[in-house]
Amino acid sequence: MPTTLIKSRTKAFNLQQGRCIYCELPMWTDDPEAFAKKYKITAKGAALFKCTAEHLLARQDGGKDGESNIVAACHFCNQHRHKCKNPKDPISYKHYVGNRVGKGGWNSVLIPKHHISLHM
């Protein structure tokens, strides 16, 4: 039986129409090979777009695994947010990532532009 975290991540993934909360690029949950083929990227590139559960309020700060605290984020965005010395809050981080994607950077360089439909 799925845990609360898995259920919350799955619900967030569906509500976000399969797109990362930060970069708004597509993610995958169960078939990296099909994702790589669809977007004409390598398996290594596809790994960066795996859907992860992102805690808006970190567990270490009292955040829970419930729906109100979990969004779906690609592995790339999730890992980069938490690798920062002083991680940005989710809203500031979304603006930061959006600016990078808008300039043709971040992880958007991995997926050909004709496959991306951003609504930022």
MODELLER restraints for C-alpha pairs under 7 A, 6 or more apart:
rsr = mdl.restraints
at = mdl.atoms
rsr.add(forms.Gaussian(group=physical.xy_distance, feature=features.Distance(at['CA:4:A'], at['CA:65:A']), mean=6.16, stdev=0.5))
rsr.add(forms.Gaussian(group=physical.xy_distance, feature=features.Distance(at['CA:4:A'], at['CA:66:A']), mean=6.37, stdev=0.5))
rsr.add(forms.Gaussian(group=physical.xy_distance, feature=features.Distance(at['CA:5:A'], at['CA:65:A']), mean=4.96, stdev=0.5))
rsr.add(forms.Gaussian(group=physical.xy_distance, feature=features.Distance(at['CA:5:A'], at['CA:66:A']), mean=6.64, stdev=0.5))
rsr.add(forms.Gaussian(group=physical.xy_distance, feature=features.Distance(at['CA:8:A'], at['CA:66:A']), mean=5.98, stdev=0.5))
rsr.add(forms.Gaussian(group=physical.xy_distance, feature=features.Distance(at['CA:8:A'], at['CA:67:A']), mean=4.83, stdev=0.5))
rsr.add(forms.Gaussian(group=physical.xy_distance, feature=features.Distance(at['CA:8:A'], at['CA:70:A']), mean=6.16, stdev=0.5))
rsr.add(forms.Gaussian(group=physical.xy_distance, feature=features.Distance(at['CA:9:A'], at['CA:52:A']), mean=6.97, stdev=0.5))
rsr.add(forms.Gaussian(group=physical.xy_distance, feature=features.Distance(at['CA:9:A'], at['CA:53:A']), mean=5.07, stdev=0.5))
rsr.add(forms.Gaussian(group=physical.xy_distance, feature=features.Distance(at['CA:9:A'], at['CA:70:A']), mean=6.41, stdev=0.5))
rsr.add(forms.Gaussian(group=physical.xy_distance, feature=features.Distance(at['CA:9:A'], at['CA:71:A']), mean=6.35, stdev=0.5))
rsr.add(forms.Gaussian(group=physical.xy_distance, feature=features.Distance(at['CA:9:A'], at['CA:72:A']), mean=5.73, stdev=0.5))
rsr.add(forms.Gaussian(group=physical.xy_distance, feature=features.Distance(at['CA:12:A'], at['CA:71:A']), mean=5.22, stdev=0.5))
rsr.add(forms.Gaussian(group=physical.xy_distance, feature=features.Distance(at['CA:12:A'], at['CA:72:A']), mean=5.38, stdev=0.5))
rsr.add(forms.Gaussian(group=physical.xy_distance, feature=features.Distance(at['CA:13:A'], at['CA:19:A']), mean=6.97, stdev=0.5))
rsr.add(forms.Gaussian(group=physical.xy_distance, feature=features.Distance(at['CA:13:A'], at['CA:72:A']), mean=5.28, stdev=0.5))
rsr.add(forms.Gaussian(group=physical.xy_distance, feature=features.Distance(at['CA:18:A'], at['CA:26:A']), mean=5.69, stdev=0.5))
rsr.add(forms.Gaussian(group=physical.xy_distance, feature=features.Distance(at['CA:18:A'], at['CA:27:A']), mean=5.66, stdev=0.5))
rsr.add(forms.Gaussian(group=physical.xy_distance, feature=features.Distance(at['CA:19:A'], at['CA:25:A']), mean=5.18, stdev=0.5))
rsr.add(forms.Gaussian(group=physical.xy_distance, feature=features.Distance(at['CA:19:A'], at['CA:26:A']), mean=4.38, stdev=0.5))
rsr.add(forms.Gaussian(group=physical.xy_distance, feature=features.Distance(at['CA:19:A'], at['CA:27:A']), mean=5.66, stdev=0.5))
rsr.add(forms.Gaussian(group=physical.xy_distance, feature=features.Distance(at['CA:20:A'], at['CA:26:A']), mean=6.37, stdev=0.5))
rsr.add(forms.Gaussian(group=physical.xy_distance, feature=features.Distance(at['CA:20:A'], at['CA:27:A']), mean=6.50, stdev=0.5))
rsr.add(forms.Gaussian(group=physical.xy_distance, feature=features.Distance(at['CA:20:A'], at['CA:72:A']), mean=5.90, stdev=0.5))
rsr.add(forms.Gaussian(group=physical.xy_distance, feature=features.Distance(at['CA:20:A'], at['CA:73:A']), mean=4.44, stdev=0.5))
rsr.add(forms.Gaussian(group=physical.xy_distance, feature=features.Distance(at['CA:20:A'], at['CA:74:A']), mean=5.40, stdev=0.5))
rsr.add(forms.Gaussian(group=physical.xy_distance, feature=features.Distance(at['CA:21:A'], at['CA:71:A']), mean=6.76, stdev=0.5))
rsr.add(forms.Gaussian(group=physical.xy_distance, feature=features.Distance(at['CA:21:A'], at['CA:72:A']), mean=6.05, stdev=0.5))
rsr.add(forms.Gaussian(group=physical.xy_distance, feature=features.Distance(at['CA:21:A'], at['CA:73:A']), mean=5.41, stdev=0.5))
rsr.add(forms.Gaussian(group=physical.xy_distance, feature=features.Distance(at['CA:22:A'], at['CA:73:A']), mean=6.64, stdev=0.5))
rsr.add(forms.Gaussian(group=physical.xy_distance, feature=features.Distance(at['CA:22:A'], at['CA:77:A']), mean=6.76, stdev=0.5))
rsr.add(forms.Gaussian(group=physical.xy_distance, feature=features.Distance(at['CA:22:A'], at['CA:94:A']), mean=4.65, stdev=0.5))
rsr.add(forms.Gaussian(group=physical.xy_distance, feature=features.Distance(at['CA:22:A'], at['CA:97:A']), mean=6.24, stdev=0.5))
rsr.add(forms.Gaussian(group=physical.xy_distance, feature=features.Distance(at['CA:22:A'], at['CA:98:A']), mean=7.00, stdev=0.5))
rsr.add(forms.Gaussian(group=physical.xy_distance, feature=features.Distance(at['CA:23:A'], at['CA:97:A']), mean=5.88, stdev=0.5))
rsr.add(forms.Gaussian(group=physical.xy_distance, feature=features.Distance(at['CA:23:A'], at['CA:98:A']), mean=5.92, stdev=0.5))
rsr.add(forms.Gaussian(group=physical.xy_distance, feature=features.Distance(at['CA:23:A'], at['CA:101:A']), mean=6.78, stdev=0.5))
rsr.add(forms.Gaussian(group=physical.xy_distance, feature=features.Distance(at['CA:24:A'], at['CA:118:A']), mean=6.42, stdev=0.5))
rsr.add(forms.Gaussian(group=physical.xy_distance, feature=features.Distance(at['CA:27:A'], at['CA:49:A']), mean=4.85, stdev=0.5))
rsr.add(forms.Gaussian(group=physical.xy_distance, feature=features.Distance(at['CA:27:A'], at['CA:50:A']), mean=5.58, stdev=0.5))
rsr.add(forms.Gaussian(group=physical.xy_distance, feature=features.Distance(at['CA:27:A'], at['CA:51:A']), mean=5.50, stdev=0.5))
rsr.add(forms.Gaussian(group=physical.xy_distance, feature=features.Distance(at['CA:27:A'], at['CA:74:A']), mean=6.10, stdev=0.5))
rsr.add(forms.Gaussian(group=physical.xy_distance, feature=features.Distance(at['CA:28:A'], at['CA:35:A']), mean=6.55, stdev=0.5))
rsr.add(forms.Gaussian(group=physical.xy_distance, feature=features.Distance(at['CA:28:A'], at['CA:49:A']), mean=6.38, stdev=0.5))
rsr.add(forms.Gaussian(group=physical.xy_distance, feature=features.Distance(at['CA:28:A'], at['CA:50:A']), mean=5.15, stdev=0.5))
rsr.add(forms.Gaussian(group=physical.xy_distance, feature=features.Distance(at['CA:28:A'], at['CA:51:A']), mean=5.69, stdev=0.5))
rsr.add(forms.Gaussian(group=physical.xy_distance, feature=features.Distance(at['CA:29:A'], at['CA:50:A']), mean=6.08, stdev=0.5))
rsr.add(forms.Gaussian(group=physical.xy_distance, feature=features.Distance(at['CA:29:A'], at['CA:51:A']), mean=5.55, stdev=0.5))
rsr.add(forms.Gaussian(group=physical.xy_distance, feature=features.Distance(at['CA:32:A'], at['CA:43:A']), mean=6.82, stdev=0.5))
rsr.add(forms.Gaussian(group=physical.xy_distance, feature=features.Distance(at['CA:32:A'], at['CA:46:A']), mean=6.02, stdev=0.5))
rsr.add(forms.Gaussian(group=physical.xy_distance, feature=features.Distance(at['CA:32:A'], at['CA:47:A']), mean=6.89, stdev=0.5))
rsr.add(forms.Gaussian(group=physical.xy_distance, feature=features.Distance(at['CA:33:A'], at['CA:43:A']), mean=6.47, stdev=0.5))
rsr.add(forms.Gaussian(group=physical.xy_distance, feature=features.Distance(at['CA:35:A'], at['CA:46:A']), mean=6.60, stdev=0.5))
rsr.add(forms.Gaussian(group=physical.xy_distance, feature=features.Distance(at['CA:36:A'], at['CA:42:A']), mean=5.78, stdev=0.5))
rsr.add(forms.Gaussian(group=physical.xy_distance, feature=features.Distance(at['CA:36:A'], at['CA:43:A']), mean=5.81, stdev=0.5))
rsr.add(forms.Gaussian(group=physical.xy_distance, feature=features.Distance(at['CA:36:A'], at['CA:46:A']), mean=5.38, stdev=0.5))
rsr.add(forms.Gaussian(group=physical.xy_distance, feature=features.Distance(at['CA:39:A'], at['CA:111:A']), mean=6.07, stdev=0.5))
rsr.add(forms.Gaussian(group=physical.xy_distance, feature=features.Distance(at['CA:39:A'], at['CA:115:A']), mean=6.81, stdev=0.5))
rsr.add(forms.Gaussian(group=physical.xy_distance, feature=features.Distance(at['CA:41:A'], at['CA:110:A']), mean=6.87, stdev=0.5))
rsr.add(forms.Gaussian(group=physical.xy_distance, feature=features.Distance(at['CA:41:A'], at['CA:111:A']), mean=6.80, stdev=0.5))
rsr.add(forms.Gaussian(group=physical.xy_distance, feature=features.Distance(at['CA:45:A'], at['CA:110:A']), mean=6.73, stdev=0.5))
rsr.add(forms.Gaussian(group=physical.xy_distance, feature=features.Distance(at['CA:48:A'], at['CA:74:A']), mean=6.61, stdev=0.5))
rsr.add(forms.Gaussian(group=physical.xy_distance, feature=features.Distance(at['CA:48:A'], at['CA:75:A']), mean=5.19, stdev=0.5))
rsr.add(forms.Gaussian(group=physical.xy_distance, feature=features.Distance(at['CA:48:A'], at['CA:76:A']), mean=4.99, stdev=0.5))
rsr.add(forms.Gaussian(group=physical.xy_distance, feature=features.Distance(at['CA:49:A'], at['CA:74:A']), mean=4.79, stdev=0.5))
rsr.add(forms.Gaussian(group=physical.xy_distance, feature=features.Distance(at['CA:49:A'], at['CA:75:A']), mean=5.67, stdev=0.5))
rsr.add(forms.Gaussian(group=physical.xy_distance, feature=features.Distance(at['CA:49:A'], at['CA:76:A']), mean=6.57, stdev=0.5))
rsr.add(forms.Gaussian(group=physical.xy_distance, feature=features.Distance(at['CA:50:A'], at['CA:74:A']), mean=5.39, stdev=0.5))
rsr.add(forms.Gaussian(group=physical.xy_distance, feature=features.Distance(at['CA:50:A'], at['CA:75:A']), mean=5.42, stdev=0.5))
rsr.add(forms.Gaussian(group=physical.xy_distance, feature=features.Distance(at['CA:51:A'], at['CA:72:A']), mean=6.18, stdev=0.5))
rsr.add(forms.Gaussian(group=physical.xy_distance, feature=features.Distance(at['CA:51:A'], at['CA:73:A']), mean=5.74, stdev=0.5))
rsr.add(forms.Gaussian(group=physical.xy_distance, feature=features.Distance(at['CA:51:A'], at['CA:74:A']), mean=4.76, stdev=0.5))
rsr.add(forms.Gaussian(group=physical.xy_distance, feature=features.Distance(at['CA:51:A'], at['CA:75:A']), mean=6.20, stdev=0.5))
rsr.add(forms.Gaussian(group=physical.xy_distance, feature=features.Distance(at['CA:52:A'], at['CA:72:A']), mean=5.72, stdev=0.5))
rsr.add(forms.Gaussian(group=physical.xy_distance, feature=features.Distance(at['CA:52:A'], at['CA:73:A']), mean=5.35, stdev=0.5))
rsr.add(forms.Gaussian(group=physical.xy_distance, feature=features.Distance(at['CA:52:A'], at['CA:74:A']), mean=5.78, stdev=0.5))
rsr.add(forms.Gaussian(group=physical.xy_distance, feature=features.Distance(at['CA:52:A'], at['CA:75:A']), mean=5.85, stdev=0.5))
rsr.add(forms.Gaussian(group=physical.xy_distance, feature=features.Distance(at['CA:53:A'], at['CA:70:A']), mean=6.07, stdev=0.5))
rsr.add(forms.Gaussian(group=physical.xy_distance, feature=features.Distance(at['CA:53:A'], at['CA:71:A']), mean=5.95, stdev=0.5))
rsr.add(forms.Gaussian(group=physical.xy_distance, feature=features.Distance(at['CA:53:A'], at['CA:72:A']), mean=5.09, stdev=0.5))
rsr.add(forms.Gaussian(group=physical.xy_distance, feature=features.Distance(at['CA:53:A'], at['CA:73:A']), mean=6.29, stdev=0.5))
rsr.add(forms.Gaussian(group=physical.xy_distance, feature=features.Distance(at['CA:54:A'], at['CA:70:A']), mean=5.49, stdev=0.5))
rsr.add(forms.Gaussian(group=physical.xy_distance, feature=features.Distance(at['CA:54:A'], at['CA:71:A']), mean=5.25, stdev=0.5))
rsr.add(forms.Gaussian(group=physical.xy_distance, feature=features.Distance(at['CA:54:A'], at['CA:72:A']), mean=5.85, stdev=0.5))
rsr.add(forms.Gaussian(group=physical.xy_distance, feature=features.Distance(at['CA:54:A'], at['CA:73:A']), mean=5.91, stdev=0.5))
rsr.add(forms.Gaussian(group=physical.xy_distance, feature=features.Distance(at['CA:54:A'], at['CA:78:A']), mean=6.51, stdev=0.5))
rsr.add(forms.Gaussian(group=physical.xy_distance, feature=features.Distance(at['CA:55:A'], at['CA:63:A']), mean=6.81, stdev=0.5))
rsr.add(forms.Gaussian(group=physical.xy_distance, feature=features.Distance(at['CA:55:A'], at['CA:69:A']), mean=5.61, stdev=0.5))
rsr.add(forms.Gaussian(group=physical.xy_distance, feature=features.Distance(at['CA:55:A'], at['CA:70:A']), mean=4.89, stdev=0.5))
rsr.add(forms.Gaussian(group=physical.xy_distance, feature=features.Distance(at['CA:55:A'], at['CA:71:A']), mean=6.71, stdev=0.5))
rsr.add(forms.Gaussian(group=physical.xy_distance, feature=features.Distance(at['CA:56:A'], at['CA:69:A']), mean=5.32, stdev=0.5))
rsr.add(forms.Gaussian(group=physical.xy_distance, feature=features.Distance(at['CA:56:A'], at['CA:70:A']), mean=6.16, stdev=0.5))
rsr.add(forms.Gaussian(group=physical.xy_distance, feature=features.Distance(at['CA:56:A'], at['CA:90:A']), mean=6.29, stdev=0.5))
rsr.add(forms.Gaussian(group=physical.xy_distance, feature=features.Distance(at['CA:57:A'], at['CA:63:A']), mean=4.67, stdev=0.5))
rsr.add(forms.Gaussian(group=physical.xy_distance, feature=features.Distance(at['CA:57:A'], at['CA:69:A']), mean=6.45, stdev=0.5))
rsr.add(forms.Gaussian(group=physical.xy_distance, feature=features.Distance(at['CA:63:A'], at['CA:69:A']), mean=6.74, stdev=0.5))
rsr.add(forms.Gaussian(group=physical.xy_distance, feature=features.Distance(at['CA:81:A'], at['CA:87:A']), mean=5.80, stdev=0.5))
rsr.add(forms.Gaussian(group=physical.xy_distance, feature=features.Distance(at['CA:98:A'], at['CA:120:A']), mean=6.92, stdev=0.5))
rsr.add(forms.Gaussian(group=physical.xy_distance, feature=features.Distance(at['CA:100:A'], at['CA:106:A']), mean=5.59, stdev=0.5))
rsr.add(forms.Gaussian(group=physical.xy_distance, feature=features.Distance(at['CA:101:A'], at['CA:108:A']), mean=5.98, stdev=0.5))
